[in-house]
């Protein structure tokens, strides 16, 4: 088979999605399945929908366009703030978008009027992580302006935590989000339909908190795809953590010393990695590099350890083990490695185990 390739077990992704949808439904929380790490894969999106997610979210309008072109029918949400330059595409393809800037919402309104469509807007609130979001004190003004735009439908509010600065979801910041929803309803006499409590980092809070307040939606990507809690980097009980495997082919096997020689300067991707002198080892090169994957997000199989990477080569130590040139090595991936491997045109994608 072609290498490098990312092998995807769709049945395990389906199981993860179904388990989380069912667990959160008991708590009154619906799931937006996020496909951005999967490059908007329609195969994966179909599994998420089959498993019961209420909508599909992606950060790139190009991914949403592709999923629509391939026949997926659901509510699509653009979860990155739209670019004004893409307003027409956003309105044409996304039912809802996350927003923080009045100028952008004005652009979406103009595009929606040109297309004779209604576009849903969910306003993101800044609760401490310092990524995207309107400060709570300015939210009422933003809602008032949003309600005044033609062809724009105010769908609710949301927040994003644990991405930029690792701020954890807790009763305090989630309580603020709930209070804001209730305050907006009292002020404007409307219903705040969606209160989106964050991404996979909010999963632990949502499953274990004694009171979720007004939170009724989560946006889940990593927890479904990798079965991991990104807040702690630990597996979520009951979920598969091996839905993805990255397979690479060995292109060199040589017995080499562990320490380089000569005058040491900067390497291709910064300072060279430190090495301990372990004498002569079996060094393996796999045809994988920074153009294909984030090497720091790979977990090598037992008996192999990653020494470093360049654009095109992943260097490993096999200790005293002999490995054949042309054989394959299978790696587990974290979120960063998955994101880059799915994006790389040099990594083939292989899907198996789908429900459809």
Secondary structure, DSSP 8 states (H G I E B T S, - for coil): --SSEEEEEHHHHHHHHHHHHHHHHTTT-EEEEE-GGGTT-HHHHHHHHHTT-SEEEES-HHHHHHHHHTT--S-EEE-S---GGGHHHHHHH-SEEEE--HHHHHHHHHHHHHHT--EEEEEEEE-SS-SS-EEHHHHHHHHHHHHTSTTEEEEEEEE--SSSS-----HHHHHHHHHHHHHHHHHHS----EEE--SGGGHHHHHH-S--TT--EEEESHHHHH-EETTTTEE-TTS-S-SEEEEEEEEEEEEEESS--S----BTTBS--------EEEEEEES--TTT--GGGEE--TT-EEEEE-SS-EEEE-TT----TT-EEEEEE-HHHHHHHHH-TTSEEEEE----
